[in-house]
């Protein structure tokens, strides 16, 4: 993504924000209360590993300040992370100007050349799903599939999962069992929803020779999620560790889905008339199918394409949920209930074929289904998130550990928060909490998350961990 449009920098009204002060004299001495912070282990995905700006990088100590590393510092306990081998790490997105103009910094060779014999406290792996972490009981192929998926993930290269198809696989769960944790944070499960959402509601189907067809980004079934989440907490419980689980945010509320408007196409009267002429056959075809009883009047109304002389025409999108009609594509214009993903911002209005003016993306050529989370898919993501969060709440309660409600906390961030006089929200760039990829927090955002965990730990275990001053951490690095 070389450029991003539709971004404004503004000031949000102070009156909308709740206010938190993070300098507390009463936290002068650290007291664990009912918790033992001697060996703190963090399990999770990219949010736990310290990923931001579309990569794992450390030129301004971004990975050094992952949320569990911040918590560990407040605990006063040793915490070892698999840190990238150079500042640029796997590569990342960088803001070049306030236009804004964003470029991608290339990763470096050997950024993940970690010591697999080292004992790490941060077991977060970017991209990992809970369903990849625990073999499926009764499925003889599950350990091997787990091994293939996790071994192929470069962000998990600090663990030895075994050589695919040649040695017995080692699962992520085995590393949890070997961790000797006295305390843990568990924020697994985000990718069991997020992957499907960022793929525009696509299962990411692929075929691996010898293993068959895999759906790499499908929504993890609730029954599978329940068993595997319990397995992780069973492992910690068996070693006597206490800890905190975190619920999953509503991913449809993050900047990745909320930044690009559905109606960004300006058009004058002459151009609108010419464009509508190109859709005469499509619109007429819909009428014919309605007359034959193939589709309802409501679907016809929803599907007809019509541009007007205005600055806010909706883009044309594919929608696989529409009735398949021979000779007609499954397309319609987007509505405010459809979410256009952030990487699509630079494609809006782009002429795909330089010699064909009718090939303007979003006008003459429909946005691919993978670039849009349709209204129906949004509802499915939200429903599935709620079901998985119910499982997390139940499992945490059954295992007697604390629960950090990140689902509710994300909505609080959307409404607005103030830390030490500085305002934060969930808007892309101007909100101050998210990084340039629109999915992950920046370092200040991770400090905000760390404070939520600290608040939960103190409340549940009677400990006295000191919150961190959010302003002491970096936000987006401006040119």
Rosetta blueprint (number, residue, H / E / L):
1 X L
2 X L
3 X E
4 X L
5 X L
6 X L
7 X L
8 X L
9 X L
10 X L
11 X L
12 X L
13 X L
14 X H
15 X H
16 X H
17 X L
18 X E
19 X E
20 X E
21 X L
22 X L
23 X L
24 X L
25 X H
26 X H
27 X H
28 X L
29 X L
30 X L
31 X L
32 X L
33 X L
34 X L
35 X L
36 X L
37 X L
38 X L
39 X L
40 X E
41 X E
42 X E
43 X E
44 X E
45 X L
46 X H
47 X H
48 X H
49 X H
50 X L
51 X L
52 X E
53 X L
54 X L
55 X E
56 X L
57 X L
58 X L
59 X L
60 X L
61 X L
62 X L
63 X H
64 X H
65 X H
66 X L
67 X H
68 X H
69 X H
70 X H
71 X H
72 X H
73 X H
74 X H
75 X H
76 X L
77 X L
78 X L
79 X L
80 X L
81 X L
82 X L
83 X L
84 X L
85 X L
86 X L
87 X L
88 X L
89 X L
90 X L
91 X E
92 X E
93 X E
94 X E
95 X E
96 X E
97 X E
98 X L
99 X L
100 X L
101 X E
102 X E
103 X E
104 X E
105 X E
106 X E
107 X L
108 X L
109 X L
110 X L
111 X L
112 X L
113 X L
114 X L
115 X L
116 X L
117 X L
118 X L
119 X L
120 X L
121 X L
122 X E
123 X L
124 X L
125 X L
126 X L
127 X L
128 X L
129 X L
130 X H
131 X H
132 X H
133 X H
134 X L
135 X L
136 X L
137 X L
138 X L
139 X L
140 X L
141 X L
142 X H
143 X H
144 X H
145 X H
146 X H
147 X H
148 X H
149 X H
150 X H
151 X H
152 X L
153 X L
154 X H
155 X H
156 X H
157 X L
158 X L
159 X L
160 X L
161 X L
162 X L
163 X L
164 X L
165 X L
166 X L
167 X L
168 X L
169 X L
170 X L
171 X L
172 X H
173 X H
174 X H
175 X H
176 X H
177 X H
178 X L
179 X L
180 X L
181 X L
182 X L
183 X E
184 X E
185 X E
186 X E
187 X E
188 X L
189 X L
190 X L
191 X H
192 X H
193 X H
194 X H
195 X H
196 X H
197 X H
198 X H
199 X L
200 X L
201 X L
202 X L
203 X L
204 X L
205 X E
206 X E
207 X E
208 X E
209 X L
210 X L
211 X L
212 X E
213 X E
214 X E
215 X E
216 X L
217 X L
218 X L
219 X L
220 X L
221 X L
222 X H
223 X H
224 X H
225 X H
226 X H
227 X H
228 X H
229 X H
230 X H
231 X H
232 X H
233 X H
234 X H
235 X H
236 X H
237 X H
238 X H
239 X L
240 X L
241 X L
242 X E
243 X E
244 X E
245 X E
246 X E
247 X L
248 X L
249 X L
250 X L
251 X H
252 X H
253 X H
254 X L
255 X H
256 X H
257 X H
258 X H
259 X L
260 X E
261 X L
262 X L
263 X L
264 X L
265 X E
266 X E
267 X E
268 X L
269 X H
270 X H
271 X H
272 X H
273 X H
274 X H
275 X H
276 X H
277 X H
278 X H
279 X L
280 X H
281 X H
282 X H
283 X H
284 X H
285 X H
286 X H
287 X H
288 X H
289 X H
290 X H
291 X H
292 X L
293 X L
294 X L
295 X L
296 X L
297 X H
298 X H
299 X H
300 X H
301 X H
302 X H
303 X H
304 X L
305 X L
306 X L
307 X L
308 X L
309 X L
310 X E
311 X E
312 X E
313 X E
314 X L
315 X L
316 X E
317 X E
318 X E
319 X L
320 X L
321 X L
322 X L
323 X L
324 X L
325 X E
326 X L
327 X L
328 X E
329 X L
330 X L
331 X E
332 X E
333 X E
334 X L
335 X L
336 X L
337 X L
338 X L
339 X E
340 X E
341 X L
342 X H
343 X H
344 X H
345 X H
346 X H
347 X H
348 X L
349 X L
350 X L
351 X E
352 X L
353 X L
354 X L
355 X L
356 X L
357 X H
358 X H
359 X H
360 X E
361 X E
362 X L
363 X L
364 X L
365 X E
366 X L
367 X E
368 X L
369 X H
370 X H
371 X H
372 X E
373 X E
374 X L
375 X H
376 X H
377 X H
378 X H
379 X H
380 X H
381 X H
382 X H
383 X H
384 X H
385 X H
386 X H
387 X H
388 X H
389 X H
390 X H
391 X H
392 X H
393 X H
394 X H
395 X H
396 X H
397 X H
398 X H
399 X L
400 X L
401 X L
402 X E
403 X E
404 X E
405 X L
406 X H
407 X H
408 X H
409 X H
410 X H
411 X H
412 X H
413 X H
414 X H
415 X H
416 X L
417 X E
418 X E
419 X E
420 X L
421 X L
422 X E
423 X E
424 X E
425 X E
426 X L
427 X L
428 X L
429 X L
430 X L
431 X L
432 X E
433 X L
434 X E
435 X L
436 X L
437 X L
438 X L
439 X L
440 X L
441 X E
442 X L
443 X H
444 X H
445 X H
446 X H
447 X H
448 X H
449 X H
450 X H
451 X H
452 X H
453 X H
454 X H
455 X H
456 X H
457 X H
458 X H
459 X H
460 X H
461 X H
462 X L
463 X L
464 X L
465 X L
466 X L
467 X L
468 X L
469 X L
470 X H
471 X H
472 X H
473 X L
474 X L
475 X L
476 X L
477 X L
478 X L
479 X L
